[in-house]
Amino acid sequence: MRVLILAANGVEDLELYYPYLRLLEEGVDVDVAAPEKGVIKCKYGYQFKVDLSINDVKPEEYDGLILPGGKAPERIRIYAKTIEIVKHFSNTGKPIGAICHGPQVLISAGIIKGRRVTCYIGIRDDVIVAGGKYEDKEVVVDGNIVTSRNPFDLPYFMREFIKLLKKT
């Protein structure tokens, strides 16, 4: 099994590291992509070596996608390739996990209309305006999409994401 995490400078440290390490514990291969290959600097100063650039991603090679929060979603959703990647996962029914600000990318991809979603409270109105059905819960699963609000929700987020991943 193989999962892709899309990140960028300013990504919420825990929302990148926790899913990455948790998936490795499950024996899943994980690649992290960012606008450019190299090293990204997380919100609180941790650094992370990125495996590939977003433009080099072949989404068909992955079984799941995770979109961590912080400033990363705002930075990656402007790339056409990011939107292409997210739409691939949506169209194929593969698991998509978005936490905190991660649903901003789902909004840009136009895939949350009519879907149950949670997120960081600061983008709640964006989710609603995009047609999402906002719920203030630690984790919301709607079909192939798993969403959570913040780093404190990570255990619940990853529990549900891994359940979906194992069904693929």
N, C-alpha and C positions, 0 to 999 in steps of 0.2 A: 504494500500500500504506500501511496505517496501523496503528501499534502503540500500545498503552496501557501505561503504567507506573504502578503503584499504589505510593504512597510516603506518608510521614508524617515528622514531626519525629523525629530520631534515626536516619534512614536512613543506611546506610553510604555515605559520599560517593562512593567509586569505583564502587560497585555501582549507583549512580544515574547518575552522569555518564558512565561508560564506555559502557554500553549506549545511553544517549541519543545521545551523539556518534557512536558507531559506526553506529547506525541512520540518522542524518542523512547520514553518508558514503555510505550505500547508497541514498540518495534516498527513504527511508521517512519519512512524516509521523509524528511522535511527539507524543502528549499525555501529560502527567503529571497524575494525579489524586491528591488527598489528602482527608482528612476535611473540610477547608475550603479553599476557593479562597484564594489569597494566596501567602505565602512560607513555605516550611518551612526549618528549620534542620537541617542534616545533622550526623552524629555528631562530625565534626572541625571544625565551625564554618562550613563553606561553606553558602551559602543558595541556594535554588532557587525560582524563580517557578513556581507551580503553575497549570496551565491551567484546571482545573475541580475541583469537589468530587466525591467518590465518588458521592454521590447523584444527580449530574447525568449520569453516564456511561450511554451507550447501547451496551452491549457488541456489539450486532450491527453497529455501525459500524467495528469494528476487526478486523484480520486476525491479531493476535497480542497476547500479554499477557506483561509481565515483572514479577516480584515481587522487588525487591532486598531485601537483608538489613539488618542492624543491628537497631535497636529498632522499625523501621517495621512488620514483619509482625505483631508482637504488638499494635501499636496499631490496625492496620486490620482484623484478622480479627474484631474484635468487632462490626463493622457487618454487618447482614444484606445490605446492597447489595453489599459486597465478596464475600460468599459467593455471591450470585446471579451476579455477574460471572464468578467463577472457574468456577462450574458451567456457565455458558453456553459458555465456551471448552472445557471438558472435554466437554460434550455434543455440540458441533459439530466437535470434532477439530482446532480451531485451535491453533497452537503456544502453549504456556505455558512460560515460563522462570522458574525460581525458584532463587535463589542464596543461600548462607549460611543465614540464618534464614527465608528465603522459603518453604521447605516447611511452615512453621507454618501458613500460610494454606491450603495444600493439605490439611493435616491437618484443619483446621476445616471445610473444604468436603467432607470425606469422600471424597476422590478418589484417595488413594494406596494403598489396600488392594490388595495383590498386584502393585504397580508397583515397578520398580527405581528407586531414588532415592539421591542423595547429598546431603549437607548439611554445615553446620558441625557439628563433632563434639559440641558441647554439646547439640544437639537430636537426636542419633542415636537415643537411646532412645525419644524421642517418636515418631519415624518408625517404629521397629520396633513399638512398642505399637499404633500406628495401622494396622499391617498392611503397611507398606512393606518392601521388600526392600533393606536398606541396603547400599551399596557405597562403599568408600573410594577414590574415583577423582576425577580432576580434572573430569570431566564424565560424566554418565550420561544417555542418551537412551532413553526408553521410550515408544514411540508418539509422541504429541504433546507429551510433557513432557520438558523439558531441565532438569537440575539440576546445580549445582556447589557446591563447599565454601566458597570464600572469594575475596577480591579477586584473588589470584594465579592463580586459575582463569579469570578473565574472558576472556582470548583464546580459550580452548577453548569456553567457554560461549557466547560470541557467535558463534563459527564454526558451531557446531551449531544454534543458534537461527535464524541467518540461513538456513542450509540448509533447515530446515523451513519457514520463512516463504516462501522462494522457491517451494516446492512448492504453496502454497495458491493 
